[in-house]
């Protein structure tokens, strides 16, 4: 180990300013380019997200490759993220402006093609999401929403299988209770 690995070649304030600038730039870009980038739906989007970190690496570290510089940059990024999340938590209205709102992709079983186009999604990509959530086709879905963070919420048209089985069991129990009541009445009538 050499002592140079700890020596900063860039002033500390610059070392802290670089990650802050890149952080806010990326937050704005991801908001502008939509939820799709966060949903990671296909290999192209994944490549973009993975390349993004490498692309901005030099902007964050500059000419400084020291361990101290890396630690300062990482601590700055984590601190800024913590402060932003805390601030947005306390200011819900601002949070909804920054985050955006959910987009309804399907309603009452009908695909909203304009909403899909707005989010740069194809019906096949929506079908892939449906498959991952246990649906065989879009015909089984009543509503589909993509949240600001890129997650999908799909509501089926029919109750889930577990709910159906639960209802069937309750119906059978009700029938058995009624039959037992009839049998008790019959045995009480014979006893009198």
SEPA-774478 format. One line per 10 residues: number of its first residue (from 1); their letters; for each residue x, y, z of N, C-alpha, C. Coordinates in nm, 3 decimals, m for minus. Example, Ala and Ser with C-alpha at 12.3 -4.5 7.8 and 13.67 -1.06 7.14 Angstrom:
// SEPA-774478
1	as	1.319:m0.569:0.780:1.230:m0.450:0.780:1.320:m0.330:0.780 | 1.285:m0.225:0.708:1.367:m0.106:0.714:1.290:0.003:0.787
//
This chain:
// SEPA-774478
1	xxxxxxxxxx	0.084:m0.118:0.000:0.000:0.000:0.000:0.089:0.124:0.000 | 0.047:0.214:m0.085:0.122:0.340:m0.095:0.044:0.451:m0.026 | 0.114:0.548:0.028:0.043:0.659:0.094:m0.038:0.743:m0.005 | m0.004:0.735:m0.135:m0.076:0.815:m0.235:m0.223:0.774:m0.248 | m0.251:0.648:m0.211:m0.390:0.603:m0.227:m0.485:0.678:m0.134 | m0.432:0.746:m0.034:m0.515:0.821:0.060:m0.514:0.971:0.031 | m0.425:1.016:m0.057:m0.412:1.158:m0.084:m0.512:1.206:m0.188 | m0.585:1.309:m0.154:m0.682:1.369:m0.246:m0.608:1.455:m0.348 | m0.646:1.442:m0.475:m0.588:1.528:m0.579:m0.688:1.635:m0.620 | m0.808:1.630:m0.564:m0.915:1.725:m0.593:m0.959:1.785:m0.460
11	xxxxxxxxxx	m0.990:1.914:m0.455:m1.037:1.973:m0.329:m1.163:1.903:m0.278 | m1.176:1.896:m0.146:m1.288:1.825:m0.083:m1.423:1.882:m0.127 | m1.437:2.012:m0.136:m1.566:2.071:m0.178:m1.601:2.028:m0.320 | m1.504:2.022:m0.409:m1.532:1.974:m0.545:m1.570:1.827:m0.541 | m1.502:1.751:m0.456:m1.530:1.608:m0.442:m1.673:1.585:m0.394 | m1.724:1.677:m0.314:m1.861:1.665:m0.264:m1.962:1.722:m0.365 | m1.924:1.826:m0.438:m2.016:1.889:m0.532:m2.044:1.799:m0.653 | m1.944:1.728:m0.700:m1.960:1.644:m0.819:m2.073:1.540:m0.802 | m2.071:1.458:m0.696:m2.179:1.359:m0.683:m2.316:1.424:m0.662 | m2.319:1.541:m0.596:m2.448:1.608:m0.574:m2.507:1.653:m0.708
21	xxxxxxxxxx	m2.424:1.711:m0.792:m2.470:1.757:m0.925:m2.518:1.639:m1.008 | m2.439:1.532:m1.011:m2.477:1.413:m1.089:m2.604:1.350:m1.033 | m2.618:1.346:m0.902:m2.736:1.289:m0.838:m2.863:1.358:m0.886 | m2.865:1.491:m0.873:m2.985:1.565:m0.913:m3.009:1.558:m1.063 | m2.904:1.556:m1.141:m2.917:1.543:m1.286:m2.984:1.409:m1.321 | m2.939:1.301:m1.258:m2.996:1.169:m1.285:m3.141:1.158:m1.237 | m3.172:1.218:m1.122:m3.310:1.216:m1.072:m3.402:1.284:m1.173 | m3.360:1.400:m1.223:m3.442:1.472:m1.321:m3.455:1.391:m1.450 | m3.344:1.335:m1.499:m3.350:1.257:m1.624:m3.440:1.136:m1.610 | m3.428:1.064:m1.500:m3.513:0.946:m1.482:m3.660:0.985:m1.472
31	xxxxxxxxxx	m3.687:1.100:m1.415:m3.826:1.147:m1.408:m3.877:1.185:m1.547 | m3.792:1.251:m1.626:m3.832:1.295:m1.760:m3.853:1.173:m1.852 | m3.765:1.076:m1.843:m3.774:0.962:m1.934:m3.872:0.855:m1.888 | m3.932:0.873:m1.774:m4.046:0.791:m1.737:m4.018:0.670:m1.651 | m4.130:0.604:m1.620:m4.130:0.490:m1.530:m4.068:0.367:m1.594 | m4.072:0.362:m1.725:m4.021:0.245:m1.796:m3.875:0.218:m1.760 | m3.795:0.324:m1.749:m3.653:0.307:m1.717:m3.636:0.241:m1.580 | m3.731:0.264:m1.491:m3.722:0.207:m1.357:m3.780:0.066:m1.351 | m3.870:0.033:m1.443:m3.936:m0.096:m1.441:m3.845:m0.207:m1.490 | m3.741:m0.176:m1.568:m3.647:m0.273:m1.621:m3.721:m0.386:m1.694
41	xxxxxxxxxx	m3.796:m0.348:m1.795:m3.878:m0.446:m1.863:m3.803:m0.532:m1.965 | m3.703:m0.475:m2.028:m3.637:m0.554:m2.131:m3.486:m0.535:m2.123 | m3.411:m0.615:m2.198:m3.265:m0.608:m2.192:m3.209:m0.470:m2.229 | m3.275:m0.400:m2.320:m3.225:m0.268:m2.362:m3.227:m0.170:m2.245 | m3.338:m0.169:m2.170:m3.349:m0.080:m2.055:m3.246:m0.115:m1.948 | m3.224:m0.245:m1.928:m3.126:m0.289:m1.829:m2.985:m0.244:m1.869 | m2.952:m0.256:m1.996:m2.820:m0.212:m2.044:m2.804:m0.062:m2.021 | m2.908:0.014:m2.048:m2.901:0.159:m2.027:m2.875:0.190:m1.880 | m2.949:0.125:m1.791:m2.931:0.152:m1.648:m2.792:0.113:m1.600 | m2.742:m0.001:m1.647:m2.609:m0.043:m1.606:m2.501:0.048:m1.664
51	xxxxxxxxxx	m2.519:0.093:m1.786:m2.421:0.181:m1.851:m2.423:0.320:m1.790 | m2.536:0.359:m1.738:m2.551:0.493:m1.680:m2.449:0.517:m1.569 | m2.432:0.418:m1.482:m2.337:0.437:m1.372:m2.194:0.452:m1.423 | m2.160:0.374:m1.523:m2.026:0.384:m1.580:m2.007:0.517:m1.653 | m2.112:0.564:m1.718:m2.106:0.688:m1.794:m2.078:0.808:m1.704 | m2.138:0.811:m1.588:m2.123:0.927:m1.498:m2.010:0.909:m1.397 | m1.942:0.796:m1.402:m1.836:0.768:m1.305:m1.731:0.879:m1.302 | m1.679:0.915:m1.418:m1.573:1.018:m1.420:m1.626:1.154:m1.377 | m1.752:1.180:m1.405:m1.810:1.307:m1.361:m1.813:1.313:m1.208 | m1.830:1.198:m1.146:m1.836:1.194:m0.999:m1.697:1.196:m0.937
61	xxxxxxxxxx	m1.605:1.115:m0.991:m1.474:1.106:m0.925:m1.371:1.203:m0.979 | m1.391:1.253:m1.102:m1.293:1.345:m1.160:m1.159:1.277:m1.179 | m1.050:1.350:m1.158:m0.916:1.294:m1.175:m0.865:1.225:m1.050 | m0.947:1.219:m0.949:m0.905:1.163:m0.820:m0.942:1.016:m0.812 | m0.843:0.930:m0.801:m0.867:0.786:m0.785:m0.829:0.737:m0.646 | m0.818:0.829:m0.552:m0.777:0.789:m0.417:m0.893:0.723:m0.343 | m0.858:0.641:m0.246:m0.959:0.577:m0.162:m1.035:0.684:m0.084 | m0.964:0.783:m0.034:m1.028:0.890:0.041:m1.132:0.961:m0.046 | m1.094:0.991:m0.171:m1.188:1.056:m0.263:m1.310:0.971:m0.289 | m1.291:0.840:m0.307:m1.404:0.749:m0.327:m1.496:0.744:m0.207
71	xxxxxxxxxx	m1.436:0.742:m0.087:m1.516:0.739:0.035:m1.595:0.868:0.053 | m1.531:0.981:0.021:m1.601:1.110:0.031:m1.716:1.115:m0.069 | m1.691:1.070:m0.193:m1.797:1.068:m0.295:m1.913:0.979:m0.256 | m1.882:0.858:m0.205:m1.988:0.765:m0.164:m2.067:0.821:m0.046 | m1.996:0.876:0.052:m2.064:0.933:0.168:m2.153:1.050:0.127 | m2.105:1.130:0.032:m2.184:1.244:m0.016:m2.311:1.195:m0.085 | m2.297:1.096:m0.174:m2.415:1.042:m0.244:m2.518:0.988:m0.145 | m2.472:0.909:m0.050:m2.564:0.850:0.048:m2.629:0.958:0.134 | m2.551:1.057:0.172:m2.605:1.166:0.255:m2.709:1.247:0.180 | m2.679:1.282:0.054:m2.774:1.360:m0.025:m2.903:1.280:m0.045
81	xxxxxxxxxx	m2.889:1.152:m0.076:m3.008:1.068:m0.095:m3.090:1.062:0.033 | m3.024:1.044:0.146:m3.094:1.041:0.275:m3.169:1.172:0.300 | m3.103:1.283:0.277:m3.166:1.414:0.301:m3.283:1.439:0.205 | m3.267:1.402:0.080:m3.375:1.420:m0.018:m3.496:1.334:0.020 | m3.472:1.209:0.053:m3.582:1.119:0.090:m3.653:1.170:0.215 | m3.577:1.215:0.314:m3.637:1.269:0.436:m3.719:1.395:0.405 | m3.663:1.482:0.322:m3.732:1.607:0.286:m3.862:1.575:0.213 | m3.856:1.485:0.116:m3.977:1.450:0.040:m4.080:1.379:0.126 | m4.033:1.304:0.225:m4.126:1.236:0.316:m4.208:1.338:0.394 | m4.145:1.447:0.431:m4.214:1.551:0.508:m4.295:1.644:0.419
91	xxxxxxxxxx	m4.271:1.644:0.291:m4.340:1.732:0.196:m4.404:1.646:0.087 | m4.516:1.584:0.120:m4.583:1.488:0.032:m4.623:1.548:m0.104 | m4.667:1.670:m0.104:m4.710:1.733:m0.230:m4.591:1.745:m0.325 | m4.479:1.787:m0.274:m4.357:1.798:m0.356:m4.313:1.659:m0.401 | m4.327:1.561:m0.313:m4.291:1.424:m0.347:m4.372:1.375:m0.466 | m4.502:1.406:m0.469:m4.585:1.361:m0.581:m4.546:1.432:m0.711 | m4.497:1.556:m0.701:m4.451:1.627:m0.821:m4.322:1.564:m0.873 | m4.230:1.534:m0.783:m4.102:1.474:m0.822:m4.123:1.331:m0.872 | m4.199:1.252:m0.798:m4.221:1.113:m0.832:m4.313:1.095:m0.953 | m4.408:1.184:m0.968:m4.508:1.165:m1.072:m4.627:1.089:m1.016
101	xxxxxxxxxx	m4.714:1.047:m1.103:m4.831:0.974:m1.056:m4.841:0.841:m1.130 | m4.924:0.755:m1.076:m4.945:0.624:m1.138:m5.019:0.642:m1.270 | m4.997:0.548:m1.361:m5.065:0.551:m1.491:m5.150:0.425:m1.505 | m5.278:0.445:m1.531:m5.371:0.334:m1.551:m5.353:0.279:m1.692 | m5.304:0.155:m1.703:m5.278:0.093:m1.834:m5.398:0.011:m1.883 | m5.476:m0.041:m1.789:m5.597:m0.117:m1.821:m5.705:m0.078:m1.722 | m5.828:m0.067:m1.772:m5.941:m0.036:m1.685:m6.060:m0.116:m1.733 | m6.127:m0.183:m1.642:m6.243:m0.267:m1.673:m6.211:m0.368:m1.784 | m6.090:m0.422:m1.779:m6.051:m0.525:m1.874:m6.007:m0.475:m2.010 | m6.006:m0.346:m2.030:m5.969:m0.288:m2.160:m5.832:m0.221:m2.150
111	xxxxxxxxxx	m5.745:m0.252:m2.248:m5.612:m0.192:m2.253:m5.625:m0.049:m2.303 | m5.559:0.043:m2.234:m5.555:0.183:m2.276:m5.427:0.203:m2.359 | m5.442:0.196:m2.489:m5.326:0.205:m2.578:m5.254:0.339:m2.569 | m5.328:0.445:m2.542:m5.265:0.577:m2.526:m5.176:0.578:m2.403 | m5.223:0.516:m2.295:m5.141:0.510:m2.172:m5.018:0.423:m2.195 | m5.034:0.312:m2.267:m4.918:0.228:m2.300:m4.816:0.308:m2.381 | m4.865:0.383:m2.479:m4.775:0.463:m2.564:m4.705:0.570:m2.480 | m4.778:0.631:m2.387:m4.719:0.734:m2.301:m4.602:0.677:m2.220 | m4.617:0.553:m2.176:m4.512:0.489:m2.095:m4.415:0.408:m2.182 | m4.431:0.417:m2.314:m4.344:0.345:m2.409:m4.346:0.195:m2.385
121	xxxxxxxxxx	m4.464:0.142:m2.361:m4.483:m0.001:m2.339:m4.564:m0.060:m2.454 | m4.533:m0.182:m2.489:m4.611:m0.253:m2.590:m4.707:m0.347:m2.519 | m4.814:m0.389:m2.587:m4.903:m0.489:m2.526:m4.829:m0.618:m2.490 | m4.728:m0.656:m2.568:m4.651:m0.777:m2.536:m4.571:m0.761:m2.408 | m4.518:m0.641:m2.383:m4.447:m0.617:m2.258:m4.543:m0.621:m2.140 | m4.662:m0.568:m2.158:m4.763:m0.576:m2.052:m4.801:m0.722:m2.027 | m4.811:m0.800:m2.134:m4.842:m0.942:m2.121:m4.730:m1.014:m2.044 | m4.605:m0.977:m2.068:m4.493:m1.036:m1.994:m4.504:m1.006:m1.845 | m4.542:m0.884:m1.813:m4.562:m0.846:m1.673:m4.676:m0.930:m1.615 | m4.783:m0.946:m1.691:m4.897:m1.026:m1.646:m4.854:m1.171:m1.619
131	xxxxxxxxxx	m4.773:m1.227:m1.706:m4.725:m1.363:m1.686:m4.643:m1.374:m1.558 | m4.558:m1.275:m1.532:m4.477:m1.278:m1.410:m4.563:m1.271:m1.285 | m4.683:m1.213:m1.297:m4.772:m1.202:m1.181:m4.877:m1.312:m1.178 | m4.861:m1.415:m1.264:m4.947:m1.532:m1.257:m5.070:m1.531:m1.345 | m5.082:m1.435:m1.435:m5.196:m1.433:m1.527:m5.155:m1.498:m1.658 | m5.247:m1.571:m1.719:m5.218:m1.638:m1.847:m5.236:m1.543:m1.965 | m5.329:m1.451:m1.953:m5.354:m1.357:m2.063:m5.406:m1.225:m2.007 | m5.410:m1.124:m2.094:m5.461:m0.994:m2.052:m5.612:m0.999:m2.029 | m5.678:m1.100:m2.086:m5.822:m1.115:m2.068:m5.860:m1.142:m1.922 | m5.765:m1.191:m1.843:m5.791:m1.222:m1.703:m5.777:m1.099:m1.612
141	xxxxxxxxxx	m5.731:m0.986:m1.669:m5.699:m0.868:m1.589:m5.810:m0.765:m1.598 | m5.852:m0.714:m1.483:m5.951:m0.608:m1.479:m5.884:m0.472:m1.488 | m5.777:m0.452:m1.410:m5.706:m0.324:m1.417:m5.556:m0.347:m1.401 | m5.480:m0.258:m1.465:m5.334:m0.263:m1.457:m5.284:m0.120:m1.441 | m5.193:m0.102:m1.345:m5.138:0.030:m1.315:m4.987:0.018:m1.304 | m4.916:0.117:m1.361:m4.772:0.126:m1.338:m4.750:0.242:m1.242 | m4.685:0.211:m1.131:m4.661:0.309:m1.025:m4.543:0.399:m1.063 | m4.529:0.513:m0.997:m4.418:0.604:m1.030:m4.280:0.540:m1.020 | m4.264:0.444:m0.930:m4.134:0.378:m0.915:m4.109:0.269:m1.017 | m4.205:0.246:m1.108:m4.187:0.146:m1.211:m4.244:0.009:m1.179
151	xxxxxxxxxx	m4.308:m0.007:m1.064:m4.369:m0.135:m1.031:m4.511:m0.141:m1.087 | m4.555:m0.262:m1.115:m4.687:m0.283:m1.174:m4.780:m0.341:m1.070 | m4.906:m0.298:m1.075:m5.011:m0.357:m0.994:m5.118:m0.405:m1.090 | m5.146:m0.536:m1.087:m5.247:m0.594:m1.174:m5.358:m0.654:m1.088 | m5.481:m0.622:m1.121:m5.599:m0.674:m1.051:m5.674:m0.765:m1.146 | m5.694:m0.890:m1.105:m5.765:m0.985:m1.189:m5.915:m0.960:m1.192 | m5.979:m1.014:m1.297:m6.125:m1.000:m1.308:m6.197:m1.089:m1.207 | m6.145:m1.205:m1.185:m6.209:m1.298:m1.093:m6.127:m1.305:m0.966 | m6.192:m1.343:m0.856:m6.115:m1.355:m0.733:m6.007:m1.463:m0.747 | m5.899:m1.450:m0.675:m5.795:m1.551:m0.681:m5.847:m1.688:m0.639
161	xxxxxxxxxx	m5.777:m1.794:m0.679:m5.818:m1.931:m0.650:m5.834:m1.953:m0.500 | m5.744:m1.899:m0.421:m5.753:m1.917:m0.275:m5.884:m1.858:m0.221 | m5.925:m1.742:m0.274:m6.052:m1.682:m0.230:m6.170:m1.770:m0.269 | m6.166:m1.826:m0.391:m6.274:m1.915:m0.435:m6.285:m2.037:m0.344 | m6.169:m2.098:m0.313:m6.169:m2.217:m0.227:m6.220:m2.183:m0.087 | m6.180:m2.069:m0.037:m6.226:m2.025:0.095:m6.377:m2.011:0.096 | m6.432:m1.949:m0.007:m6.577:m1.932:m0.017:m6.648:m2.067:m0.026 | m6.590:m2.159:m0.106:m6.649:m2.292:m0.118:m6.651:m2.363:0.017 | m6.541:m2.352:0.091:m6.535:m2.416:0.223:m6.638:m2.356:0.318 | m6.652:m2.225:0.316:m6.753:m2.161:0.402:m6.894:m2.206:0.363
171	xxxxxxxxxx	m6.920:m2.216:0.233:m7.051:m2.263:0.187:m7.077:m2.406:0.235 | m6.977:m2.491:0.226:m6.993:m2.630:0.271:m7.017:m2.636:0.422 | m6.943:m2.551:0.497:m6.964:m2.548:0.641:m7.105:m2.502:0.676 | m7.154:m2.403:0.603:m7.291:m2.356:0.625:m7.391:m2.468:0.597 | m7.369:m2.544:0.490:m7.458:m2.657:0.456:m7.455:m2.762:0.565 | m7.333:m2.795:0.610:m7.321:m2.895:0.716:m7.389:m2.847:0.845 | m7.372:m2.721:0.877:m7.437:m2.667:0.997:m7.590:m2.678:0.985 | m7.641:m2.647:0.867:m7.785:m2.656:0.846:m7.832:m2.801:0.858 | m7.756:m2.894:0.801:m7.793:m3.036:0.809:m7.788:m3.085:0.954 | m7.687:m3.041:1.028:m7.675:m3.081:1.169:m7.794:m3.025:1.247
181	xxxxxxxxxx	m7.835:m2.902:1.219:m7.949:m2.842:1.287:m8.076:m2.923:1.258 | m8.092:m2.966:1.132:m8.209:m3.047:1.097:m8.205:m3.181:1.171 | m8.089:m3.242:1.175:m8.076:m3.371:1.243:m8.103:m3.356:1.393 | m8.056:m3.245:1.452:m8.082:m3.222:1.595:m8.229:m3.205:1.620 | m8.298:m3.130:1.533:m8.442:m3.110:1.549:m8.514:m3.244:1.542 | m8.472:m3.326:1.444:m8.534:m3.457:1.427:m8.512:m3.547:1.548 | m8.390:m3.546:1.603:m8.361:m3.632:1.720:m8.431:m3.578:1.845 | m8.446:m3.444:1.856:m8.517:m3.386:1.969:m8.667:m3.417:1.958 | m8.722:m3.417:1.838:m8.864:m3.447:1.819:m8.892:m3.591:1.853 | m8.803:m3.685:1.818:m8.821:m3.826:1.849:m8.808:m3.851:2.000
191	xx	m8.719:m3.774:2.063:m8.696:m3.793:2.207:m8.818:m3.747:2.287 | m8.893:m3.649:2.239:m9.010:m3.598:2.313:m9.124:m3.685:2.283
//
